[in-house]
């Protein structure tokens, strides 16, 4: 998962705090777009009181060109203000976090830490509550099946690393349960979330993580 993808996932989990249907007459929209916009509104209401979120995640990557499939899993902790912590059980030792200023990813195999500033990137502004989700995505359509609503979303600003984006929302609690997209290489990537817990007390110290000793630090600039 890239640094941008981490932030973007946080946005989809927590950043949908603007009423995406404001100023839109849904009666004039096709049924799929109507359902999509209404679902974004429900997500907005669900996240209004957000302070923290804990969950388990499973990510899969399928690379058709190489006939390969990878699976990673672990726990994620998110907090208002641009804070996140992704702890991986598999692969063991992998970790990603953001401290409100920078996002980091530690790759134990390479003993490297990738660092990217949060500020000024549009996904980060969403996560920090300083932008509107409508600046990032538009609704292509949605359908409901067996207690889940699957939304097809499009990025308004083209990003080759995130294509064919779909998000599944549980109708029972309006929580995101599955996110999937295709990257620039045609790899199919998905994240499933379970055991979601809201607003449990979290110490800010959790997000103050020292960079491993002697790790190589690679810094990346933000693309807009």
N, C-alpha and C positions, 0 to 999 in steps of 0.2 A: 504494500500500500504506500503510495507516494505521500509526500508532505501535504500537497494540495488535496489529495483524496481524504486524508484524515480530517482536515478542516471542513471539507465539503460534507463528509458524513456527519460531523458535529452539527453543521447547519441543518441538515435534513432531520436529525434527531431533535434538535433543540431550538433551531433558529427560526422556525416557522411561527413567529410571534406577531406577524402583521396579518391583518385580515385580508387574505388574498383576493376575496371577492368584492372588496370595497369599490363602489362606483361602477359595478358591472351588473347589467340586467340579465340574470341567468335565464330568465324566461325566453330570451331571444337566442340562446345558445343551443347547439346540438346536445342530445342527451348525455353523451360521453363527456363533453367539456363541462356541462352543468354539474355532473357528479364529481368531476375532478376539482372544480372550484369550491363546491360545497365541502368536499373532504379537506381541502386546505383550510377552510374556515374552521372546521372541527378541530384540526390540528392546532390552529391558532388558539382556540379556546383551551385546548388541553394543556398547552405549554405556557399559558399566561402566568401561572404561579410557579414556574420552574425556578428552582435554586440549584439542585443537584440531581444527578441521575446515575444509577449503577445498573449494569447489565452484563450478561454473558454474550459473547459473539463468536460466530464461526464464519470464516471467510474462505471462499474457494476461488481458484483461478483455473480456468480451462483454456489451454493453448491449442486450438485445433491444428495450427500449422506444424506444431512439434509433437502432436498427439500426447500432450502432458497434462496432468491435473495435480494441483497443489491444494493442500488444506491447512489452514491455520486457525487457532482458536485461543480464547483467553477471556479476560474481563476488561471492561471499559468503565471509567469514572469520568463524568463530565460535570462542570460547574459553571454557573453564570460568570461572565467576565472574561471568557476566552481561555478557560482552564480545562485540560483533558489529560487523561492517563490511560494508555492502552498497555496492559500487561499480558504478554503472550505465554501460554503454557506450551504451545507448540507453534513455532520452534522455541525451545526453551532459551530464555535470556533476552529475546527480542523485546524491545520496549519503545513506545512512542509517547511523547507528552508535549503539552504546551503550558507555559507559565503565565499567560496573559500578554507576553511580549514576543516570544519566539516559539516556534514548534520544533521539536527534536525527534529524531528517530535513531535508535542505537541498533546496529547490526552486529551481533556478537561474532559471526563468522569472519567478518572483515575487520572487526574491532574498530568500526567507524561510527561517528555520530554525524548525521545530516541535520543541518540547522537552517531554518528559514524564518524571517521575521513575519509576524502576524499582521502588523499594521499596514494599511493601505491596500491589502488585497481584498477584493470584494467579498469572497467567502468569509474572511475573517471579520469584516465589518458586519456581516449578517450575524455571526456568532456573538459579536460584542453588542448586538442590538442597535447598530448605527446605520443600518440599511434595510431596505424592504426586499423580501423574498421575490417580489415581482421584478426586481432588477436582475434576477439571476435565471429564473425558470418561467416557462409558460406551459399551459396545459394542452397536451395534444388529445387527451381522452382518458377515459377510465371505465372500468366495469366491476361489478360486484359478483362474487362467487364464494359460497361456503364460508361466510363470515369474514371475508377479506375484500377490501377494495384495492384493485391494482390500478395505479395511475401511471400514465405515460407522460413524461416531462421532457421538455427541450430546453437546453441552455440558450439564453438569448445572445450571449457572447460566445461565439464558437470556441470550443476547446477540444482538440482532437483526442485528448486523453480521456474524455468522458462523452460517450455516445450511447444512443439507445438506452436512455436512463429510465428505469421503472422503479416504483416504490410501492410496496404492499403495506396497507394499513389495516389493523385489526378493528373491526366495527364495534367491538365490545368496549374498548377503552381508548380508541383513536390513537393508538401507539404504532410507530413504525416497526414492522416485524421483518421485512426483507427489503434490501436494496440491491439492484443489479445494474450493471452497465458494461459497455464494451470499450476497451482502450484503443489507442492509436495503432497497435499491432494486431488488432482483431481478437485479443484475448477477452474471454468472457469472465467477468468478476462479479461475485455476489457476497453480500454480508447478511447473515441472519442473526436476529437479536432475540434473547429470551431472558427470563427471570429479571424483568425490568423493575427497578425500585426507584421511587421518586422521593426527593427532598429529605434524605437521611443526612444527619449531621456529618460534615466533612471538615477536617482541619486543613487550612491553607498550606500547611507544611507538606502535605501529601504531594503537592505539585512542585516542590522545591527539590529537584532531583539532581545530584551532582553528576557531571560527566565522568564516565569511567576513566580511571587513571591510564595515561599513555594512549588513550584512544585518539585516532586521527579525526580531526574536525573538518568537515566539508560544509562551506556556507553557500547557500543558494539565494539569489535575489528573487523578489516577487515579480511575477508577470502581471502587472496591473491589478 
